[in-house]
Amino acid sequence: MFKMTEDLIMLHGLITQREGQNMYGKTTDVLEAAYTEFYESLGIRLHPVSNFTKDIEAIFDEQFDVLIVTGGGTLHPRHYVEPHNAKLQPHRDAVEEKLIMYCVKNEIPIIGVCRGMQHINALFGGKISYSAPFKVPRPRGVDHYVRIVNSDIRLKINNFHSDCVYLENLSTMFYPIVVDEENGSVEAFVSPTMSILAFQWHPERYFETEEGRLFSRHLIQDFLGLPRDDKKPVRD
């Protein structure tokens, strides 16, 4: 399944992209460079999937080892507890749903990040809270403490979201592994029956502490059966 290249175990991964528009009003696929840098540092070669492909079935003809469902943007109102009129990404939603269901059916690991976590939760019966009114504010770009479930371990993770999944709105198909106790929200979950790991935070982005960065990295490596390391992505 894995191919060795130099020191790394090379996996092939599919990754979803944000649906956007350029300065001319033309639709675009958008992928933050940090994803590529981070997952390549883990030994995963990424293949971005266009939101506008006409032949998604052809993608499934190629072998791949993991799917990463990315963050950025709001999902359809039917997935939320509260109504909203935020801008939608319908092409992305359709492509992600097909990819997620294919991977579940074929037992291919899935990693959900931020919006990706919310989308996975919603597809399996959970709900999302729009612009969640947290009891303890969580400013974007400011790390905050969370607790690892069934332990006394607390650590800081980054924060780049305003929507969230409260514990009571988590799908029964999943169980939380990291929580924001002060606000009663899910920060990471896994599935006991499907190969799914999902984060509300961004493992590929900046952390204020090495502890948070390494915890995120090691969680993904353990999930995929990769050896742990403490490498940082190489940046130009």
Salt bridges, closest charged atoms under 4 A:
GLU19 OE2 - HIS91 ND1 2.91
GLU32 OE1 - ARG205 NH2 2.71
GLU37 OE1 - ARG235 NH1 2.57
ASP93 OD1 - ARG115 NH2 2.58
GLU96 OE2 - ARG92 NE 2.94
GLU96 OE1 - ARG115 NH1 3.30
GLU96 OE1 - HIS119 ND1 2.81
ASP180 OD1 - ARG138 NH2 2.93
GLU181 OE2 - ARG147 NE 2.56
GLU182 OE1 - ARG138 NH2 2.69
GLU187 OE2 - HIS144 NE2 3.61
GLU204 OE2 - HIS202 ND1 2.54
GLU208 OE1 - LYS156 NZ 3.49
GLU210 OE2 - ARG213 NE 2.80
GLU210 OE2 - LYS232 NZ 3.92
ASP222 OD2 - ARG228 NH2 2.58
ASP229 OD1 - ARG217 NE 2.56
